[in-house]
Amino acid sequence: MTEVQLQKEASIFGAYIIGKEINDVVKLRYIQSLKAAPLEGSPDEIKLIQHCLNNKWKLPYYDAALGLKNPTHLLKQKLLRMFAILETQPDYTDFFLAKEFPKNYFFKIIAIGFRAVFRSIVGIAILPKL
């Protein structure tokens, strides 16, 4: 992959994980990590990642489906790598530290669970054959 493609990948994966655009330092660290310890994948896995980068709305569904069907897929490995990098950055600590939640937060957890199940079902339905 070219540097530009890796920048795009880092940007999309980072925004997917934390819900907002990431800074250039994180993008650079992601690229450096892939150069230092490359992740190998089959042509089908690489094709699926390219498809995700061109259709960002499918990423949550593919992520959920692959978590059930193939947790060692290249897409999952790259997302985990980005997650690890984001977790170590001072600018993003608020996304990963424990917080106090209101008592009614239980209902939000239930909604998140339903969303995860929905994404898994849709993801399995739209996921190309692996």
C-alpha positions as CSV (number, residue, x, y, z in Angstrom):
1,M,0.0,0.0,0.0
2,T,1.1,3.5,-0.7
3,E,1.6,6.2,2.0
4,V,-1.6,8.0,0.9
5,Q,-3.6,4.8,1.1
6,L,-2.3,4.0,4.6
7,Q,-3.1,7.6,5.7
8,K,-6.7,7.1,4.5
9,E,-6.9,3.8,6.2
10,A,-5.6,5.2,9.5
11,S,-8.0,8.1,9.3
12,I,-11.0,6.0,8.6
13,F,-10.1,3.3,11.2
14,G,-9.3,6.0,13.9
15,A,-12.5,7.9,13.3
16,Y,-14.5,4.6,13.4
17,I,-13.0,3.7,16.8
18,I,-13.3,7.1,18.6
19,G,-16.0,8.7,16.6
20,K,-14.0,11.8,15.5
21,E,-11.1,12.6,13.2
22,I,-7.7,11.6,14.6
23,N,-4.5,13.7,14.5
24,D,-1.5,13.3,12.2
25,V,0.7,11.9,15.0
26,V,-1.6,8.9,15.3
27,K,-1.8,8.4,11.6
28,L,2.0,8.5,11.4
29,R,2.4,6.0,14.3
30,Y,-0.1,3.6,12.6
31,I,1.9,3.7,9.4
32,Q,5.2,3.3,11.2
33,S,3.8,0.3,13.1
34,L,2.6,-1.4,9.9
35,K,6.1,-0.8,8.4
36,A,7.9,-2.1,11.5
37,A,5.6,-5.2,11.9
38,P,3.6,-5.8,8.8
39,L,0.3,-7.6,8.9
40,E,-0.1,-10.2,6.2
41,G,-3.4,-11.1,4.7
42,S,-4.9,-13.0,1.8
43,P,-5.9,-11.2,-1.4
44,D,-9.6,-11.5,-0.3
45,E,-8.8,-9.9,3.1
46,I,-7.0,-7.0,1.4
47,K,-9.9,-6.7,-1.1
48,L,-12.4,-6.5,1.8
49,I,-10.4,-3.7,3.5
50,Q,-10.3,-1.8,0.3
51,H,-14.0,-2.2,0.0
52,C,-14.4,-0.9,3.6
53,L,-12.3,2.1,2.8
54,N,-14.5,2.9,-0.2
55,N,-17.7,2.2,1.7
56,K,-17.1,3.5,5.2
57,W,-20.7,2.8,6.3
58,K,-20.1,-0.9,6.0
59,L,-17.1,-0.9,8.4
60,P,-19.2,-1.3,11.6
61,Y,-21.1,-4.2,10.1
62,Y,-18.1,-6.0,8.8
63,D,-16.3,-5.5,12.1
64,A,-19.2,-7.0,14.0
65,A,-19.6,-9.9,11.6
66,L,-15.9,-10.7,11.5
67,G,-15.8,-10.7,15.3
68,L,-18.1,-13.7,15.2
69,K,-17.0,-15.4,12.0
70,N,-13.3,-14.7,11.7
71,P,-11.7,-12.8,14.6
72,T,-8.2,-13.1,13.1
73,H,-9.2,-11.5,9.8
74,L,-6.7,-8.8,8.6
75,L,-9.4,-6.1,9.1
76,K,-9.8,-7.0,12.8
77,Q,-6.0,-7.1,13.3
78,K,-5.6,-3.6,11.7
79,L,-8.5,-2.2,13.8
80,L,-6.9,-3.7,17.0
81,R,-3.6,-2.1,16.1
82,M,-5.2,1.3,15.6
83,F,-7.1,0.8,18.9
84,A,-3.8,0.1,20.7
85,I,-2.2,3.2,19.3
86,L,-5.1,5.4,20.2
87,E,-5.2,4.0,23.7
88,T,-1.6,5.2,24.3
89,Q,-2.1,8.7,23.0
90,P,-2.5,11.5,25.7
91,D,-5.0,13.4,23.4
92,Y,-7.4,10.4,23.5
93,T,-7.2,9.2,27.1
94,D,-10.7,10.4,27.9
95,F,-12.1,7.8,25.4
96,F,-10.5,4.9,27.3
97,L,-10.5,5.8,31.0
98,A,-13.3,4.7,33.3
99,K,-16.0,7.3,34.1
100,E,-18.9,7.7,36.5
101,F,-22.1,6.9,34.8
102,P,-25.7,7.9,35.9
103,K,-27.9,5.1,37.2
104,N,-30.0,5.0,34.0
105,Y,-26.9,4.1,32.0
106,F,-28.0,0.5,32.2
107,F,-30.6,1.3,29.5
108,K,-27.8,2.7,27.2
109,I,-25.9,-0.5,27.7
110,I,-29.0,-2.5,26.6
111,A,-29.3,-0.3,23.5
112,I,-25.6,-0.8,22.7
113,G,-26.1,-4.6,23.0
114,F,-29.1,-4.5,20.6
115,R,-27.0,-2.4,18.2
116,A,-24.2,-4.9,18.3
117,V,-26.5,-7.8,17.6
118,F,-28.1,-5.8,14.7
119,R,-24.7,-5.0,13.2
120,S,-23.7,-8.6,13.5
121,I,-26.8,-9.8,11.7
122,V,-26.5,-7.2,8.9
123,G,-22.8,-7.7,8.7
124,I,-23.1,-11.5,8.2
125,A,-25.8,-10.9,5.6
126,I,-23.6,-8.4,3.5
127,L,-20.2,-9.9,4.2
128,P,-18.7,-11.5,1.1
129,K,-17.9,-15.2,1.3
130,L,-14.7,-15.7,3.1
